[in-house]
Amino acid sequence: MNFKNINNMKSKFNIDIVKKIFSDVEELLKQKLGPIHMAIREDNKEFIENSEYLKILNAVNMALAEDWIMEKSNTRVRYSSIGSIGLVSDGKPDVVLYMALKALKTHNNIVFYVEEEKHQSTDMIIKIVKKACEVNKYNAVIDYIDYTSIEELNKYVKNIDLFIFISKYEDFKKFKRKNPEVSILYSSYGTMSLYLDDKDLKDTLLQMDEYVYNNNIELDLLKDMPVKEAIETINSNEDNYCSVIFTKDSKKAYEFVDGVKSKQIFINRNPGSEYKFQIDDSSLVIKKEIFL
């Protein structure tokens, strides 16, 4: 991929065209059902479940339903794109699609950095989005680059305005140490903290084990400790995207909810389809206050 003048490769922002692109992407996804399933299975042979395709379709609806911050520009406040986003993740196809659409709705380019052996579903999703852009004669850089080690990303820092790391915490720390001046966001989506308060809930733990395995989620299991210690352990992490508590004690449940600093908290239930990656548009734009 040629990064030269990457931020000059975009069309002028047109919200009506972008919304039409969203609609066309959804239609193309429905046409490519079989090939998408095959690509996901090839990339993640051990971690495939029947709901994966539904998650991809839901990513379109979620990105469409969320606030469109660019619509809020007025004579006093103007929202502008950051420029170019670099996303480093484990390549979950629903996250790739969601972020490609979020980049479009905030007038950003986006480059996905994908582990070399896991790119078929990413390639297919990106081709679908690019096809929708092409049909609507709308220019935007939406692409991916294979990489084998985090050190390879260092050569792209001059061309990317914001890096986003999802779940790859060790890679994030290594990259941040090497590039302290670079704008970086980190999300622990793909990891989950589970506090099991009652030893009689073994069946629940087995169900959670199956859930995290099928969805390729890294689980941090906390048990045989007071709820206060569990809260402190969870909050000691860089970012807490999701925490789960199973308990028969309502007081402990309320203490857990009040104490943990997680974006999503589930009480006595498997996260299921409610566990999903989201990012606010405000993180992907520059807000400019105008004084006349």
Contacts in CASP RR format, 6 or more apart in sequence:
PFRMAT RR
TARGET T0000
AUTHOR 0000-0000-0000
METHOD contacts of the structure
MODEL  1
MNFKNINNMKSKFNIDIVKKIFSDVEELLKQKLGPIHMAIREDNKEFIEN
SEYLKILNAVNMALAEDWIMEKSNTRVRYSSIGSIGLVSDGKPDVVLYMA
LKALKTHNNIVFYVEEEKHQSTDMIIKIVKKACEVNKYNAVIDYIDYTSI
EELNKYVKNIDLFIFISKYEDFKKFKRKNPEVSILYSSYGTMSLYLDDKD
LKDTLLQMDEYVYNNNIELDLLKDMPVKEAIETINSNEDNYCSVIFTKDS
KKAYEFVDGVKSKQIFINRNPGSEYKFQIDDSSLVIKKEIFL
1 111 0 8 1.000
1 143 0 8 1.000
1 145 0 8 1.000
3 156 0 8 1.000
3 159 0 8 1.000
6 84 0 8 1.000
6 109 0 8 1.000
6 141 0 8 1.000
6 159 0 8 1.000
7 83 0 8 1.000
7 84 0 8 1.000
7 109 0 8 1.000
7 161 0 8 1.000
9 109 0 8 1.000
9 139 0 8 1.000
9 140 0 8 1.000
9 141 0 8 1.000
10 81 0 8 1.000
10 107 0 8 1.000
10 109 0 8 1.000
10 139 0 8 1.000
10 140 0 8 1.000
10 141 0 8 1.000
11 17 0 8 1.000
11 137 0 8 1.000
11 138 0 8 1.000
11 139 0 8 1.000
11 140 0 8 1.000
13 70 0 8 1.000
13 81 0 8 1.000
13 107 0 8 1.000
14 138 0 8 1.000
15 68 0 8 1.000
15 70 0 8 1.000
15 71 0 8 1.000
15 105 0 8 1.000
17 136 0 8 1.000
17 138 0 8 1.000
18 104 0 8 1.000
18 105 0 8 1.000
18 138 0 8 1.000
19 64 0 8 1.000
20 136 0 8 1.000
21 104 0 8 1.000
21 129 0 8 1.000
21 132 0 8 1.000
21 133 0 8 1.000
21 136 0 8 1.000
21 138 0 8 1.000
22 60 0 8 1.000
22 63 0 8 1.000
22 64 0 8 1.000
22 101 0 8 1.000
22 104 0 8 1.000
24 131 0 8 1.000
24 132 0 8 1.000
24 135 0 8 1.000
24 136 0 8 1.000
25 60 0 8 1.000
25 97 0 8 1.000
25 101 0 8 1.000
25 128 0 8 1.000
25 129 0 8 1.000
25 132 0 8 1.000
26 57 0 8 1.000
26 60 0 8 1.000
28 128 0 8 1.000
28 131 0 8 1.000
28 132 0 8 1.000
29 36 0 8 1.000
29 56 0 8 1.000
29 57 0 8 1.000
29 60 0 8 1.000
29 128 0 8 1.000
30 57 0 8 1.000
32 124 0 8 1.000
32 128 0 8 1.000
33 53 0 8 1.000
35 124 0 8 1.000
36 53 0 8 1.000
36 56 0 8 1.000
36 93 0 8 1.000
36 121 0 8 1.000
36 124 0 8 1.000
36 125 0 8 1.000
37 52 0 8 1.000
37 53 0 8 1.000
39 93 0 8 1.000
39 120 0 8 1.000
39 121 0 8 1.000
39 123 0 8 1.000
39 124 0 8 1.000
40 48 0 8 1.000
40 52 0 8 1.000
40 53 0 8 1.000
40 93 0 8 1.000
40 121 0 8 1.000
41 48 0 8 1.000
42 120 0 8 1.000
42 121 0 8 1.000
43 91 0 8 1.000
43 118 0 8 1.000
43 119 0 8 1.000
43 120 0 8 1.000
43 121 0 8 1.000
43 122 0 8 1.000
44 118 0 8 1.000
44 121 0 8 1.000
44 216 0 8 1.000
46 216 0 8 1.000
47 213 0 8 1.000
47 214 0 8 1.000
47 215 0 8 1.000
47 216 0 8 1.000
48 214 0 8 1.000
49 214 0 8 1.000
49 215 0 8 1.000
51 273 0 8 1.000
52 93 0 8 1.000
52 94 0 8 1.000
54 273 0 8 1.000
55 93 0 8 1.000
55 94 0 8 1.000
55 273 0 8 1.000
55 276 0 8 1.000
56 93 0 8 1.000
56 94 0 8 1.000
56 97 0 8 1.000
56 125 0 8 1.000
58 94 0 8 1.000
58 273 0 8 1.000
58 276 0 8 1.000
59 94 0 8 1.000
59 95 0 8 1.000
59 97 0 8 1.000
59 98 0 8 1.000
59 101 0 8 1.000
60 97 0 8 1.000
60 101 0 8 1.000
62 98 0 8 1.000
62 276 0 8 1.000
62 278 0 8 1.000
63 98 0 8 1.000
63 101 0 8 1.000
63 102 0 8 1.000
63 105 0 8 1.000
64 101 0 8 1.000
66 278 0 8 1.000
66 280 0 8 1.000
66 281 0 8 1.000
67 281 0 8 1.000
68 105 0 8 1.000
68 281 0 8 1.000
69 79 0 8 1.000
69 106 0 8 1.000
69 281 0 8 1.000
69 282 0 8 1.000
69 285 0 8 1.000
70 79 0 8 1.000
70 105 0 8 1.000
70 106 0 8 1.000
70 107 0 8 1.000
70 281 0 8 1.000
70 285 0 8 1.000
72 79 0 8 1.000
73 79 0 8 1.000
75 290 0 8 1.000
75 292 0 8 1.000
76 289 0 8 1.000
76 290 0 8 1.000
77 287 0 8 1.000
77 288 0 8 1.000
77 289 0 8 1.000
77 290 0 8 1.000
78 287 0 8 1.000
78 288 0 8 1.000
78 290 0 8 1.000
79 285 0 8 1.000
79 286 0 8 1.000
79 287 0 8 1.000
79 288 0 8 1.000
80 107 0 8 1.000
80 285 0 8 1.000
80 286 0 8 1.000
80 288 0 8 1.000
81 106 0 8 1.000
81 107 0 8 1.000
81 108 0 8 1.000
81 284 0 8 1.000
81 285 0 8 1.000
81 286 0 8 1.000
82 106 0 8 1.000
82 108 0 8 1.000
82 161 0 8 1.000
82 162 0 8 1.000
82 183 0 8 1.000
82 284 0 8 1.000
82 285 0 8 1.000
82 286 0 8 1.000
83 107 0 8 1.000
83 108 0 8 1.000
83 109 0 8 1.000
83 161 0 8 1.000
83 162 0 8 1.000
84 108 0 8 1.000
84 109 0 8 1.000
84 110 0 8 1.000
84 111 0 8 1.000
84 141 0 8 1.000
84 159 0 8 1.000
84 160 0 8 1.000
84 161 0 8 1.000
84 162 0 8 1.000
85 99 0 8 1.000
85 103 0 8 1.000
85 108 0 8 1.000
85 109 0 8 1.000
85 110 0 8 1.000
85 111 0 8 1.000
85 160 0 8 1.000
85 161 0 8 1.000
85 162 0 8 1.000
85 163 0 8 1.000
85 164 0 8 1.000
85 284 0 8 1.000
86 110 0 8 1.000
86 111 0 8 1.000
86 112 0 8 1.000
86 113 0 8 1.000
86 156 0 8 1.000
86 160 0 8 1.000
86 162 0 8 1.000
86 163 0 8 1.000
86 164 0 8 1.000
87 96 0 8 1.000
87 99 0 8 1.000
87 110 0 8 1.000
87 111 0 8 1.000
87 112 0 8 1.000
87 113 0 8 1.000
87 163 0 8 1.000
87 164 0 8 1.000
87 166 0 8 1.000
88 113 0 8 1.000
88 150 0 8 1.000
88 153 0 8 1.000
88 163 0 8 1.000
88 164 0 8 1.000
88 165 0 8 1.000
88 166 0 8 1.000
88 168 0 8 1.000
88 171 0 8 1.000
88 172 0 8 1.000
88 175 0 8 1.000
89 95 0 8 1.000
89 96 0 8 1.000
89 112 0 8 1.000
89 164 0 8 1.000
89 165 0 8 1.000
89 166 0 8 1.000
89 167 0 8 1.000
89 168 0 8 1.000
90 115 0 8 1.000
90 118 0 8 1.000
90 166 0 8 1.000
90 167 0 8 1.000
90 168 0 8 1.000
90 190 0 8 1.000
90 216 0 8 1.000
91 112 0 8 1.000
91 114 0 8 1.000
91 115 0 8 1.000
91 118 0 8 1.000
91 121 0 8 1.000
91 122 0 8 1.000
92 190 0 8 1.000
92 216 0 8 1.000
92 277 0 8 1.000
93 121 0 8 1.000
93 122 0 8 1.000
93 124 0 8 1.000
93 125 0 8 1.000
94 276 0 8 1.000
94 277 0 8 1.000
95 166 0 8 1.000
95 189 0 8 1.000
95 277 0 8 1.000
96 112 0 8 1.000
96 121 0 8 1.000
96 122 0 8 1.000
96 125 0 8 1.000
96 126 0 8 1.000
97 125 0 8 1.000
97 129 0 8 1.000
98 277 0 8 1.000
98 278 0 8 1.000
99 110 0 8 1.000
99 112 0 8 1.000
99 164 0 8 1.000
99 279 0 8 1.000
100 110 0 8 1.000
100 112 0 8 1.000
100 125 0 8 1.000
100 126 0 8 1.000
100 129 0 8 1.000
100 142 0 8 1.000
101 129 0 8 1.000
102 279 0 8 1.000
102 281 0 8 1.000
102 284 0 8 1.000
103 109 0 8 1.000
103 110 0 8 1.000
103 140 0 8 1.000
103 142 0 8 1.000
103 284 0 8 1.000
104 129 0 8 1.000
104 133 0 8 1.000
104 140 0 8 1.000
104 142 0 8 1.000
105 281 0 8 1.000
106 281 0 8 1.000
106 284 0 8 1.000
106 285 0 8 1.000
107 285 0 8 1.000
108 284 0 8 1.000
109 140 0 8 1.000
109 141 0 8 1.000
109 142 0 8 1.000
110 141 0 8 1.000
110 142 0 8 1.000
110 143 0 8 1.000
111 141 0 8 1.000
111 143 0 8 1.000
111 144 0 8 1.000
111 145 0 8 1.000
111 156 0 8 1.000
111 160 0 8 1.000
112 122 0 8 1.000
112 126 0 8 1.000
112 143 0 8 1.000
112 144 0 8 1.000
112 145 0 8 1.000
113 144 0 8 1.000
113 145 0 8 1.000
113 147 0 8 1.000
113 153 0 8 1.000
114 122 0 8 1.000
114 144 0 8 1.000
114 145 0 8 1.000
114 146 0 8 1.000
114 147 0 8 1.000
115 146 0 8 1.000
115 147 0 8 1.000
115 148 0 8 1.000
116 146 0 8 1.000
116 147 0 8 1.000
116 148 0 8 1.000
119 144 0 8 1.000
119 146 0 8 1.000
122 144 0 8 1.000
123 144 0 8 1.000
126 142 0 8 1.000
126 143 0 8 1.000
126 144 0 8 1.000
129 142 0 8 1.000
130 142 0 8 1.000
133 139 0 8 1.000
133 140 0 8 1.000
133 142 0 8 1.000
145 156 0 8 1.000
147 153 0 8 1.000
150 171 0 8 1.000
150 174 0 8 1.000
150 175 0 8 1.000
151 178 0 8 1.000
153 163 0 8 1.000
153 175 0 8 1.000
154 175 0 8 1.000
154 178 0 8 1.000
154 179 0 8 1.000
157 163 0 8 1.000
157 179 0 8 1.000
157 182 0 8 1.000
160 182 0 8 1.000
161 183 0 8 1.000
162 183 0 8 1.000
162 184 0 8 1.000
162 185 0 8 1.000
162 284 0 8 1.000
163 175 0 8 1.000
163 182 0 8 1.000
163 183 0 8 1.000
163 184 0 8 1.000
163 185 0 8 1.000
164 184 0 8 1.000
164 185 0 8 1.000
164 186 0 8 1.000
164 187 0 8 1.000
164 279 0 8 1.000
165 171 0 8 1.000
165 172 0 8 1.000
165 175 0 8 1.000
165 184 0 8 1.000
165 185 0 8 1.000
165 186 0 8 1.000
165 187 0 8 1.000
166 186 0 8 1.000
166 187 0 8 1.000
166 189 0 8 1.000
166 190 0 8 1.000
166 277 0 8 1.000
167 187 0 8 1.000
167 188 0 8 1.000
167 189 0 8 1.000
167 190 0 8 1.000
167 191 0 8 1.000
167 218 0 8 1.000
169 186 0 8 1.000
169 188 0 8 1.000
169 191 0 8 1.000
169 238 0 8 1.000
172 184 0 8 1.000
172 186 0 8 1.000
172 238 0 8 1.000
175 182 0 8 1.000
175 184 0 8 1.000
176 182 0 8 1.000
176 184 0 8 1.000
185 279 0 8 1.000
185 283 0 8 1.000
186 238 0 8 1.000
186 239 0 8 1.000
187 239 0 8 1.000
187 241 0 8 1.000
187 277 0 8 1.000
187 279 0 8 1.000
188 237 0 8 1.000
188 238 0 8 1.000
188 239 0 8 1.000
188 240 0 8 1.000
188 241 0 8 1.000
188 242 0 8 1.000
189 241 0 8 1.000
189 242 0 8 1.000
189 277 0 8 1.000
190 216 0 8 1.000
190 217 0 8 1.000
190 218 0 8 1.000
190 241 0 8 1.000
190 277 0 8 1.000
191 217 0 8 1.000
191 218 0 8 1.000
191 219 0 8 1.000
191 220 0 8 1.000
191 241 0 8 1.000
191 242 0 8 1.000
192 212 0 8 1.000
192 217 0 8 1.000
192 218 0 8 1.000
192 219 0 8 1.000
192 220 0 8 1.000
192 241 0 8 1.000
192 242 0 8 1.000
192 243 0 8 1.000
192 244 0 8 1.000
192 271 0 8 1.000
192 275 0 8 1.000
193 219 0 8 1.000
193 220 0 8 1.000
193 222 0 8 1.000
193 233 0 8 1.000
193 234 0 8 1.000
193 237 0 8 1.000
193 240 0 8 1.000
193 242 0 8 1.000
193 243 0 8 1.000
193 244 0 8 1.000
193 260 0 8 1.000
193 262 0 8 1.000
194 205 0 8 1.000
194 208 0 8 1.000
194 219 0 8 1.000
194 220 0 8 1.000
194 221 0 8 1.000
194 222 0 8 1.000
194 243 0 8 1.000
194 244 0 8 1.000
194 245 0 8 1.000
194 246 0 8 1.000
195 222 0 8 1.000
195 223 0 8 1.000
195 227 0 8 1.000
195 230 0 8 1.000
195 234 0 8 1.000
195 243 0 8 1.000
195 244 0 8 1.000
195 245 0 8 1.000
195 246 0 8 1.000
195 247 0 8 1.000
195 256 0 8 1.000
196 204 0 8 1.000
196 205 0 8 1.000
196 221 0 8 1.000
196 222 0 8 1.000
196 223 0 8 1.000
196 246 0 8 1.000
197 223 0 8 1.000
197 227 0 8 1.000
197 245 0 8 1.000
197 246 0 8 1.000
197 247 0 8 1.000
197 248 0 8 1.000
197 249 0 8 1.000
197 252 0 8 1.000
198 246 0 8 1.000
198 247 0 8 1.000
198 248 0 8 1.000
199 223 0 8 1.000
201 246 0 8 1.000
204 246 0 8 1.000
205 221 0 8 1.000
205 246 0 8 1.000
207 270 0 8 1.000
208 219 0 8 1.000
208 244 0 8 1.000
208 270 0 8 1.000
209 219 0 8 1.000
211 217 0 8 1.000
211 270 0 8 1.000
211 271 0 8 1.000
211 272 0 8 1.000
212 218 0 8 1.000
212 219 0 8 1.000
215 275 0 8 1.000
217 275 0 8 1.000
220 234 0 8 1.000
222 230 0 8 1.000
222 233 0 8 1.000
222 234 0 8 1.000
225 233 0 8 1.000
227 245 0 8 1.000
227 247 0 8 1.000
227 252 0 8 1.000
227 255 0 8 1.000
227 256 0 8 1.000
228 255 0 8 1.000
230 256 0 8 1.000
231 255 0 8 1.000
231 256 0 8 1.000
231 259 0 8 1.000
231 260 0 8 1.000
234 240 0 8 1.000
234 243 0 8 1.000
234 260 0 8 1.000
234 261 0 8 1.000
234 262 0 8 1.000
235 259 0 8 1.000
235 260 0 8 1.000
235 261 0 8 1.000
240 260 0 8 1.000
240 261 0 8 1.000
240 262 0 8 1.000
240 263 0 8 1.000
241 262 0 8 1.000
241 263 0 8 1.000
241 264 0 8 1.000
242 262 0 8 1.000
242 263 0 8 1.000
242 264 0 8 1.000
242 265 0 8 1.000
242 266 0 8 1.000
242 271 0 8 1.000
242 275 0 8 1.000
243 256 0 8 1.000
243 260 0 8 1.000
243 262 0 8 1.000
243 264 0 8 1.000
243 265 0 8 1.000
243 266 0 8 1.000
244 265 0 8 1.000
244 266 0 8 1.000
244 267 0 8 1.000
244 269 0 8 1.000
244 271 0 8 1.000
245 252 0 8 1.000
245 253 0 8 1.000
245 256 0 8 1.000
245 265 0 8 1.000
245 266 0 8 1.000
245 267 0 8 1.000
245 268 0 8 1.000
246 268 0 8 1.000
247 253 0 8 1.000
247 256 0 8 1.000
247 267 0 8 1.000
247 268 0 8 1.000
253 267 0 8 1.000
253 268 0 8 1.000
256 265 0 8 1.000
256 267 0 8 1.000
257 265 0 8 1.000
257 267 0 8 1.000
263 278 0 8 1.000
264 271 0 8 1.000
264 274 0 8 1.000
264 275 0 8 1.000
266 274 0 8 1.000
END
